[in-house]
């Protein structure tokens, strides 16, 4: 009964925890690292084919994005998630695979011109589709048993459509332990989705700390604040470009803009167009409506019951094709462009920035978290010039950040969530930049007298005896590893090949001296080639 921390340890993306219990090996989340990668992650200690199942908190790529790589490594177990998370992963993992393949092809074209080998994508569309087939959807609050001795259910974390905290009860050799994974805990009073639901009791809590040392400065009236940004920009003859996460943030912005239009708050620009330029965001918006009964809050449901779609309105233009996307920047009217990705690292938003950053009449409006070492973070921190598609672009547009629209609870929300859980023997703090995680851990100690551990990747914990068995040190990264993969998908194949070689050597005494000499030379040459 042990737990090993793999990803999002003293970092804010790449969530992954490995657990061995009841003769099974499973993961909680398997996310992709995004932005700056400060520490080397430990490898998952077994090949993917030996993982029995995965429990997934929610669909964001920093929690789910490596599941296709797991499948590529011959994982064939079940991936358990809520119904809405399953729906969203169906589009988000396909989108991630498309990005992997597109970027690999783009890099390969450049490499060929230099006479270098092609780049291989981290995983392919085939891998993503294979992983999607392994999903098993579950309603909130319904218990299920992925293996004998292990009971699981999901509770609404209020962070994203379908997001969950995971409550795991493990019974092994007559000993029972309850472990809660918070997932990403949502902000209260967000539009559309419900507030986070609390957990009554647990032995151990693995908890995020994205905003563990910060308080959200939320405007008292967000719609008024957004209206002011639109009016000021439109009066200059400019457009508002919103880099937005395709899932969650885009739908929230549509909710606010619908209210602005419905209440006539911009009468001088009545009918202004709003482009949603992201095929993923468009599909996700449809999924929000499909899952409205299980995930919407009461305010949003009240619109639905009156026959009003709370995330649709006159003037909303959904662009799917590349041609339609390109045409947006030929529309000279003051407008809103909502496009992914939210941190400006990939997708169509980069094209819109190239066309609009250098125009002083425009506003680039950031409405979500910007990780360290991303283009979005650079712009928010005042970059005067940025590189886009190999071209230097001057930043003349107004750069505006609208505080408070965060899918994450701030430190006060995190403390309230933690304080609701009784009987906790130890908190484990992850999914936060180092300063945030350590600060939040100390606050838990000071306020609740809690036992708290902030692990680095590779730390191991005995759930039965409540003891840290491996206190892994930080391993600063020397260079950015390719796509931050923390699993070797060919490990099992390599072990199988080494077993074959061992059997070949064991059978060699009956061979001729010449055969044994050739085999020895071949093995030595292989070691020389790999510098062993």
Buried (B, 14 or more C-beta within 10 A) or exposed (E): BBBBBBBBBBBBBBBBBBBBBBEBBBBBBBBBBBBBBBBBBBBBEBBBBBBBBBBBBBBBBBBBBBBBBBBBBBBEBBBBBBBBBBBBBBBBBBBBBBBBBEBBEEBBEEBEEEEEEEBEBBBBBEBBBBBBEBBBBBEBEEEEEBBEBBBBBBBBBBBBBBBBBBBBBBBBEEEEBBBBBBBBBBBBEBBBBBBBBBBEEBBBBBBBBBBBBBEBEBBEEBBEBBBBBBBBBBEBEBBBBBBBBBBBBBBBBBBBBBBBBEEEBBEEBEEBBBBBBBBBBBBBBEBBBEBBEBBBBEEBBEBBEEEBBBBEBEBBBBBEEEEEBBEBBEEEEBBBBBBBBBBBBBBBBBBBBBBBBBBEBBBBBBBBBBBBBBBBBBBBEEBEEBEBEEEEBEBBBBBBBBEBBBBBBBBEBBBBBBEEBEEBEBBBBBBBBBEBBBBBBBBBEEEBEBEBBBBBBBBBBEBBEEEBEBEBEBBEBEEEEEBBBBBBBEBBBEEEEEEEEEEEEEEEEEEEEEEBEEBEEEEEEEEEEEEE
